[in-house]
Amino acid sequence: MRKCAIIFVLLSLLLSACSKSSTGNKNTSAATAPASIEAKDSEGNSALLRAVNNGDTNEIRRLVEAGADVNSTSNSGVTPLMNAAGMGNKEAVEFLIQKGADVNHRTAGNYTPLMQAALVGQGEIVKLLLQAGADPSVKDAGGRTALTYAQDRKHEDIAQVLKQKMGSETAGKK
C-alpha cells in the first residue's frame, strides 16, 4: 500500500511538471519531452541543470536532443546556460546557445549569464556570450553590470572586452 502511494505521488509530480509549458524555448522538441526529463528536484533543478552542474557534456547533449528545455530555470531563476557560463564549460555554452538558450535571461534580481561569466573570470565565455548577442548594458537589482563584476574581481582582460563592446554599441547608436 505504501509503495503504491509513493508511486502515485511520483507520478503526480511528473504529470504536474509535464503540464507546465515553457515560454521562449527555441528547442522545438521540448514540447514532446518526456515528463522525467523536465522533472525537477527540491531546488527546482531539472535533469539538464544537474548535468550542467556535473560538467557532463555528453548528458547535456543527450537530454537536449531528447527534448529538455534549454531555458528551464531553477527555483532561483538560474538556467543551464548561466551555470555552464560560470563553470567555464565552453562546449556546453556553445551547444546550449546553438540550441536556443537565452543569452539575456535574467533572474528575479536581473542577473544574467554574462554577469556570471564576468564575475568568475571566464573571458572566453564572455566573448562567446557577447558574440551570441548578450547585452553588456543590463544592470542587476543592485545596479551592477557585467563590467562592474569584472572590475570588482580585477578581471581586467574581461573588463576591457566589455568596455570595447559597450563603446562600439554606444558609437553605433549615435
Secondary structure, DSSP 8 states (H G I E B T S, - for coil): -HHHHHHHHHHHHHHHHHHS--SS---GGGGG--HHHH-B-TT--BHHHHHHHTT-HHHHHHHHHTT--TT---TT---HHHHHHHHT-HHHHHHHHHTT--TT---TT---HHHHHHHTT-HHHHHHHHHTT--TT---TTS--HHHHHHHTT-HHHHHHHHHHHHHHHHHH-
